[in-house]
Amino acid sequence: MDLEFIVQYLMLRHAASSPQILRRVTTEAIAALGKAGLLLPQASHELGEAAALFRNVQTVLTLLGDGSSSTVILPEPDVAALAACVGAVDFARLDADITAAAARVSGWYDRLIEQPARQAAQARGDDAR
């Protein structure tokens, strides 16, 4: 997932100069990166909210899917329960929230990982991907 990669990359990149950012829990790492000034406040907020949403959905899916959150096909009552458990009005709203959060994460991935990598490759004279 782009979100996990962003957080792990930033921790690895900045760990030597800012060891206080090292955390095992993604949401805690995001907060530590923000507090250390290594993430913009907007990035820290949006990535933290996305991580919490994704974790909550995955947890409820695991509970509803007999211990597995991958490729779960839920009956309608469980779909409604999933939405309610994560605080959404209904499943359509939850789907929209997940889609929007994923788009924000993708945007931060591009800004924090892809663009700097392209710029570094161009500065070295490497072929852009």
N, C-alpha and C positions, 0 to 999 in steps of 0.2 A: 504494500500500500504506500502511496506517495507520502502520506502523513508520517508514517513510521520512518521512512527513509529520510525525510527532511530533518526530523528530530535527531535521529542517530547520526546523520552526517554532520549536523551543526555541533553536536556534542563532541564527536571525534575531532572536528576541525579546531574547536576552541578549548578543548580539555586542558591542554598544557598551560594556557594563559588564564583560564577560568575554571579550575577544578570544581568549584561549587555548583556548576551546572549539571554535573553527572548525576543522573537519576535513573532508576529502573522503570518507573511508571511514566508513561508518555505524557500524561497531563501535568505531572509534577516537573518533568523535564522542560516542557513548554513554558511553564511559569518561571522556572529558574533561568531559562534562556532570555525571557522577557525582562526579568529583574536585573540580569547582568547587562542588559542593553544590547544583546546579540540578536534580538528579534524586535522589530518595530512593534509598538503597542497594538496596532491593528492586526498584525500577523499573530501576535501572541493571543489576542482575544479570539480571532477567527479560527486559528488552529486548535486552541483549547476547547472551544465550543464544538468543533467538528469531532475532535477526539472523544469528548464526553458523549456526544450523540451516537457515534459509531460504537463505542464501548457499550452503551446502554442497549442499543438495538441488538448487538451481538449477544449480550448476556440474556436478554429476553428470548431471542431465537434459540439459544442453547437450552433454556428451560422448556420452551415449547416443543423443541425438536428432539427430545429425549437425549440430551447431552451433546448434540452436534448442531453447529450453527451454519454448516455449509449445505447448500442446495436443499433447504427445507421448503417443502410445499405445505402451506398452512391452510386449514379449512377456514371459512369465513369468520366463525367466532374467534378463532385464534388470531386472525388478522386484526380484528377489532381490539382484542386484548393487547396485542403488540403495540398498537397505536396508543391505547390508553396508558399502558405501563411506561411508555417513554414520554408521556405528556402531550401527545398530539391530539388534535380534535378528532381526526379520523385518519384512515390509512392514506387517503389521497394527500392530505396535508403532510403526513410523515414522509411519504414518497417525495414530495416537493422539497421538504426540509433536507432530506438525505441528498437529493440531486443538487440542491444549492450549496450544501456544505462540501460535497465532492468537487464542485466547480471552483469554489474558493480555495480548497486545498490544491487543486491542480494549478490555479493561478499563482499561488505562493511557491509551488514546486518550480514553475517556470521562472519566477522572479529570483528565487533563492538558489536554485541549482542549475537549471538549464541555461539561462542567460549568462551567468558568470562562467560556466563551462565553455560556452560558445565563444565568449570574449577572450578567454584564456587560450583557447585553441587558435583563434585568429591572431592573437598577439605572438604566438609561437610559430605561426605560419602553417599550422596543420589545416587539413581540409575540414570544413565545417560539416557537422553531421547532418 
